[in-house]
Amino acid sequence: MKDRDLDIGRLWLHNGTWHFEYSDAYRRRADVRPVVNFPQLEEHYESRALWPFFVARIPGMGQPRVQRLIRDENLREENEIQHMLLKRFGERAIVNPYILVSQD
């Protein structure tokens, strides 16, 4: 996740659990504020459910293009579906200025 050229942090899914942590560069900056849902800069966050901050970037599940993607990718598990939708559609959102950059 980036704010202009500054790497803010990393979100990943591992064995059905979401993880988020801030980058070292972001933690070192004196002029930054924590992102909603992640108030502690030094914390490693884990959750079985994707945080609302990221869910807001995912299009509605009832949309035909989303249903087609889920079917074509043979996705069954909710976190896998959200992961794929974030990669496909979540780079930019009108709800916040951050940019999601896929690492894979």
N, C-alpha and C positions, 0 to 999 in steps of 0.2 A: 504494500500500500504506500502510495506516495502523495506528497503535497508539493506540487511543482517538481523540483529536482531533489527534494529531501525524502529519503527513504524513511518512512514512519515505522513500519513494522511488518510482520509476516503472519499470515493466516494460513493454516493447513489443516487437513483432515487426515487422521491416522487411526485406523481400526475403529471407525465409527465415532470418534471423538474429535471435536474441533479444538484447535489450539491457536492462541494469539499471543505474540510478544512484541514489544517495541524493539526497534533496531538500536544498536549501541550509539550510532550517530544521533538519533533522536533523543535518547536519554541524556546525552552530554550537553545538549543545547539548553541554555538558560531561558530562552524566550519561547519555549513551547508549552502547550497545555495538553493534558490527557484527552484522548478521544472518548466520547460517550461510550459507556459500557466497560471502559478499561481505565479506571481512575488512577491506578498505581503504575508508574513508569517502570518499576523494577520487577513487577509481577509477571509470571507466566500463567496465562489464563487457559482453562480447559472447560469444555461443556459438551454434553451430549446433544444439545440443541444449538443451532446457529444463532448468534446474537442478532437482535433486531437491527442493529447498525448495518449489518450485511444483508439481512432478509429484505430490507427496503430496496435493494438493488435487483432483486429477482422478479421477473415478470410473473403475473398470475398464472397459476397452474391450469386454469381453464382455457387459456389461449391456444388456438389450434397449432401454432408453431411450437409451443412448449410441449403439447401432447405428442406431436410428431417427433420431436427430439427425444423425449422419454421412450417412446416406442422404438425408434430407430436405434437408440443406444442400448436398448434392453435394460433400462435402469429400474430397479425395484425399491431399493432402500432410500428413505427420505434424505439422508445426508449425502448420498451419492448423487441424487437428483439435484439437490441444492448446490453441490460442488460443481457439477457440470453447468448448471444454469448461471452460476457466478462467473465461470470461465467464459461462457458464450456471450452473456448479456450484461455483466456487472462492472465493466471497466469504468464507466462514468455513470453518475446519478445526479438528478437535480436536487436530491435531499442533502448533499454535502459536497465539498469541493475536492475530496480525495479521489485519487485514481488507483484502481486495482490493477496490478500488473501480474500476469500469470508467470510463474517461474518454471512451468513445465509445458 
